[in-house]
Amino acid sequence: MEKKDNNNSLAEFLIRLYWMALGNFIMIILAIYVAVNNPESMMQINIFYFSNVVILIILRYIDIRYLNGLTTEREPAIIDHWKKYSVKLIIFSSILWLIMNFAKNYLSIKA
């Protein structure tokens, strides 16, 4: 029994670590790559970028639905919190992606 609890708490920790910190860090790094990379690698970077966004949304859903995720006020999160998070993340990540593409195309950022 003890070992199962440890595995479950490790999974909870890793899921929360990814959607709270690591996934956002990866999104920022990939956004920078969007701005500085050459055109032939853009498709792969864009796929990684938006796949990361989808993974963040899925992991937050898993956290709320199955792992008793909490809000920033330490209250139980509900699906409405997930919907708001998803909309905000999609808007933010899309704006960031557009800004980085603008920077690449119009400000001539080179690596």
KOLPAVEX-794518 format. One line per 3 residues: for each residue x, y, z of N, C-alpha, C. Coordinates in steps of 0.05 Angstrom, whole numbers, plus 32768, in hexadecimal, padded with zeros to 4 digits. Layout:
BEGIN
X,Y,Z,X,Y,Z,X,Y,Z | ...
END
This chain:
BEGIN
8010,7FE8,8000,8000,8000,8000,8011,8019,8000 | 8025,801A,8011,8037,8031,8013,8044,8038,7FF9 | 804D,8024,7FEA,805B,8029,7FD1,8048,8036,7FBC
802F,802D,7FBC,801B,8038,7FA9,8017,8055,7FAF | 8015,805D,7FC8,8011,8079,7FD0,8029,808A,7FC7 | 8041,807F,7FCA,8059,808E,7FC1,8058,8092,7FA3
8051,807D,7F94,8050,8080,7F77,803B,8094,7F6F | 8024,8093,7F7C,800E,80A6,7F76,8017,80C3,7F7C | 8023,80C7,7F93,802C,80E2,7F9A,8042,80EB,7F87
8053,80D9,7F7E,8068,80E1,7F6B,805B,80E9,7F50 | 8047,80DA,7F47,8039,80E1,7F2F,802C,80FC,7F32 | 801F,8101,7F48,8012,811B,7F4E,8027,8131,7F4D
803D,812D,7F5A,8053,8141,7F5A,805D,8147,7F3E | 8062,8132,7F2E,806C,8136,7F13,8058,8145,7F01 | 803F,813D,7F03,802B,814A,7EF3,8028,8167,7EFB
8028,816D,7F15,8025,8189,7F1E,803F,8199,7F17 | 8056,818C,7F1A,806F,819A,7F12,806F,81A2,7EF5 | 8065,8190,7EE4,8065,8196,7EC7,8051,81AC,7EC1
8038,81AA,7ECA,8025,81BF,7EC1,8029,81D9,7ECF | 8035,81D9,7EE7,8039,81F2,7EF5,8053,8201,7EED | 8068,81F1,7EE7,8082,81FE,7EE3,8090,81F4,7EC9
8096,81DC,7EC8,80A7,81D1,7EB2,809A,81D6,7E96 | 8080,81D1,7E94,8072,81D5,7E7A,8072,81F2,7E72 | 806F,8204,7E85,8070,8221,7E7F,808C,822A,7E76
80A0,821F,7E84,80BC,8224,7E7C,80C2,821B,7E60 | 80B9,8202,7E5A,80BC,81F7,7E3F,80AE,8209,7E2A | 8096,8213,7E31,8088,8224,7E1E,8098,823D,7E18
80A3,8249,7E2D,80B3,8262,7E29,80CC,825C,7E18 | 80DA,8246,7E1E,80F2,823F,7E0E,80EA,823A,7DF1 | 80D4,822B,7DEC,80CC,8226,7DD1,80C3,8240,7DC3
80B7,8252,7DD1,80AF,826C,7DC6,80C8,827B,7DBD | 80DD,827A,7DCC,80F6,8287,7DC4,8101,8279,7DAB | 8100,825F,7DAA,8109,8250,7D92,80F9,8259,7D7A
80DF,825E,7D7D,80CF,8267,7D67,80DB,8281,7D5C | 80E4,8293,7D6D,80EE,82AC,7D64,810A,82AB,7D58 | 811A,8298,7D5F,8136,8298,7D56,813D,8282,7D43
812C,826E,7D3E,8134,8258,7D2D,812E,825D,7D0F | 813C,824D,7CFF,8139,8250,7CE2,811E,8244,7CD9 | 8115,824C,7CC1,80FA,8243,7CB8,80F7,8225,7CB4
810C,8217,7CAE,8108,81FA,7CA9,8102,81EA,7CC2 | 8108,81F4,7CDA,8102,81E6,7CF2,80E9,81F1,7D00 | 80DB,8204,7CF4,80C4,8211,7D00,80AD,81FD,7D05
80A8,81EB,7CF3,8092,81D9,7CF6,8095,81C8,7D0F | 80AD,81BD,7D13,80B1,81AC,7D2B,80AF,81BC,7D44 | 80BA,81D4,7D44,80B8,81E5,7D5C,809B,81ED,7D62
808C,81F3,7D4E,8070,81FA,7D52,8060,81E2,7D5D | 8066,81CA,7D52,8059,81B2,7D5C,8060,81AD,7D79 | 8079,81B0,7D80,8082,81AC,7D9C,8074,81C1,7DAE
8074,81DA,7DA5,8068,81F0,7DB4,804B,81EB,7DBB | 803B,81E5,7DA6,801E,81E2,7DAB,8018,81C7,7DB7 | 8028,81B3,7DB3,8025,8199,7DC1,8029,819D,7DDF
803D,81AD,7DE6,8042,81B3,7E02,802A,81C1,7E0F | 801D,81D3,7E00,8005,81E1,7E0A,7FEF,81CD,7E0F | 7FEB,81BA,7DFC,7FD6,81A6,7E00,7FDD,8194,7E18
7FF6,818D,7E1B,7FFE,817C,7E32,7FF9,818B,7E4C | 7FFE,81A5,7E4D,7FF8,81B4,7E65,7FDA,81B3,7E6C | 7FCA,81B6,7E58,7FAD,81B6,7E5D,7FA4,819A,7E66
7FAE,8185,7E5A,7FA7,816A,7E62,7FB0,8164,7E7E | 7FC8,816B,7E85,7FD3,8166,7EA0,7FC3,8175,7EB5 | 7FBB,818E,7EAF,7FAB,819D,7EC3,7F90,818F,7EC7
7F84,8185,7EB1,7F6B,8176,7EB3,7F6F,815D,7EC5 | 7F84,814E,7EC0,7F89,8136,7ED0,7F8D,813E,7EED | 7F9B,8154,7EF2,7FA0,815D,7F0E,7F85,8163,7F1C
7F74,8171,7F0E,7F5A,8179,7F1A,7F48,8160,7F1C | 7F45,8151,7F07,7F31,813C,7F06,7F39,8124,7F17 | 7F52,811C,7F17,7F5A,8103,7F23,7F6D,8106,7F3B
7F7A,811D,7F3E,7F8E,8120,7F53,7F87,8135,7F68 | 7F6E,813E,7F68,7F65,8151,7F7C,7F75,816B,7F7C | 7F79,8176,7F64,7F88,818E,7F60,7F7B,81A6,7F6F
7F8C,81B9,7F76,7F83,81D0,7F86,7F86,81EA,7F76 | 7F78,81FE,7F7E,7F7B,8219,7F73,7F92,8227,7F82 | 7F99,823F,7F79,7FAE,824E,7F87,7FA6,8256,7FA3
7F8C,8256,7FA9,7F82,825B,7FC4,7F80,8242,7FD5 | 7F8B,822C,7FCB,7F8B,8212,7FD8,7F6F,8206,7FDC | 7F5D,820D,7FCA,7F42,8202,7FCA,7F41,81EC,7FB4
7F2F,81D9,7FB6,7F2D,81C4,7FA1,7F26,81D1,7F86 | 7F36,81CA,7F72,7F31,81D4,7F57,7F1A,81C4,7F4A | 7F0B,81D1,7F3A,7EF5,81C4,7F2B,7EF9,81C8,7F0D
7EE8,81BB,7EFE,7EEB,81BC,7EE1,7EEA,81D9,7ED6 | 7EDB,81EA,7EE3,7EDA,8207,7EDB,7EF5,8214,7EDD | 7F05,820C,7EF1,7F20,8216,7EF3,7F31,820D,7EDC
7F2D,81F3,7ED5,7F3C,81E8,7EBE,7F35,81F7,7EA4 | 7F1B,81FC,7EA0,7F12,820B,7E88,7F1F,8226,7E87 | 7F1F,8235,7E9D,7F2B,824F,7E9E,7F49,824D,7E99
7F56,823A,7EA5,7F73,8236,7EA1,7F79,8230,7E83 | 7F68,821F,7E77,7F6C,8217,7E5B,7F69,822F,7E49 | 7F55,823F,7E4D,7F50,8257,7E3C,7F67,826A,7E3F
7F6F,8270,7E58,7F85,8283,7E5D,7F9F,8279,7E50 | 7FA4,825F,7E53,7FBD,8253,7E48,7FBD,8255,7E29 | 7FA6,824F,7E1D,7FA5,8250,7E00,7FA9,826C,7DF6
7F9C,827F,7E03,7F9F,829B,7DFB,7FBC,82A5,7DFF | 7FC7,829F,7E17,7FE2,82A8,7E1D,7FF6,829B,7E0A | 7FF4,8281,7E06,8008,8273,7DF5,8005,827C,7DD8
7FED,8282,7DCF,7FE9,828B,7DB3,7FF5,82A7,7DB0 | 7FF0,82B9,7DC3,7FFB,82D4,7DC1,8019,82D3,7DC2 | 8024,82C3,7DD4,8041,82C0,7DD5,804D,82B6,7DBB
8040,82A2,7DB0,8049,8297,7D96,8048,82AC,7D80 | 8032,82BB,7D7F,8030,82D1,7D6B,8045,82E6,7D6F | 804A,82EE,7D88,805F,8302,7D8D,807A,82F8,7D84
8080,82DF,7D8A,809A,82D4,7D82,809D,82D2,7D64 | 8087,82CB,7D56,8088,82CB,7D39,808B,82E7,7D2E | 807E,82FA,7D3A,8081,8316,7D31,809E,831E,7D35
80A9,8317,7D4C,80C5,831F,7D52,80D8,8312,7D3D | 80D3,82F9,7D36,80E4,82EC,7D22,80E1,82F9,7D07 | 80C9,82FE,7CFF,80C4,8307,7CE4,80CA,8325,7CE0
80C6,8335,7CF4,80C8,8352,7CF0,80DF,835F,7CFF | 80EA,8352,7D12,8101,835D,7D20,811B,834F,7D19 | 8119,833A,7D09,8131,832C,7CFF,8142,8322,7D16
8137,8314,7D29,8146,8308,7D3F,8155,82F0,7D33 | 816F,82EF,7D38,8180,82D9,7D2F,818D,82CB,7D46 | 8190,82B1,7D44,819C,82A2,7D5A,81BA,82A5,7D59
END
